[in-house]
Amino acid sequence: MPRKSSQPELIREECAEYQITPEEQARKAEYRARLRAFLEDPASRQIEGFPIGENENTGVG
């Protein structure tokens, strides 16, 4: 019995264009600034379960 090489496409969805509003961009920038400050705080690194790594590894830049 031959096997199909790929699963058939059941539902075709068009890719939606996503536009970020200036308000959302500002909120995102403010959140990243707060996250950066939290990650740079030595006290936050003392939290049990906090990952060990360098700031360059966080992706918050």
C-alpha positions in Angstrom: 0.0 0.0 0.0 1.6 3.3 -1.1 2.1 6.0 1.6 1.3 9.6 0.9 4.3 11.9 1.1 2.5 14.7 2.8 -0.7 15.4 4.6 -3.4 17.1 2.5 -4.1 20.8 3.2 -7.4 20.8 5.0 -8.0 24.5 5.6 -6.4 27.2 3.6 -5.9 30.4 5.5 -4.7 33.6 4.0 -1.9 35.4 5.9 -3.3 38.4 7.6 -1.3 41.7 7.6 -0.6 42.7 11.2 -0.1 46.4 11.9 1.2 47.5 15.3 -0.2 50.8 16.4 2.0 53.5 17.8 0.3 53.0 21.2 1.2 49.3 21.1 4.8 50.1 20.0 5.1 52.5 23.0 3.7 49.9 25.4 6.1 47.3 24.1 9.1 49.6 24.4 8.0 50.5 28.0 7.6 46.8 28.9 11.0 46.0 27.5 12.6 48.8 29.5 11.0 47.5 32.7 12.1 43.9 31.8 15.7 45.1 31.1 15.8 46.9 34.5 14.5 43.7 36.3 17.1 41.5 34.6 19.9 43.9 35.5 18.9 44.0 39.2 21.2 41.6 41.2 18.3 40.9 43.6 16.2 39.4 40.8 19.0 36.9 40.0 18.7 35.5 43.6 15.1 34.3 42.9 15.0 30.5 43.1 14.7 29.1 39.6 16.0 32.2 37.9 18.0 31.0 34.9 21.8 31.3 34.9 23.2 33.3 32.1 24.5 36.7 30.9 22.4 39.7 29.9 23.5 39.3 26.3 21.6 35.9 26.3 18.2 37.4 27.2 17.3 38.9 23.8 16.2 42.0 25.6 18.3 44.7 24.0 
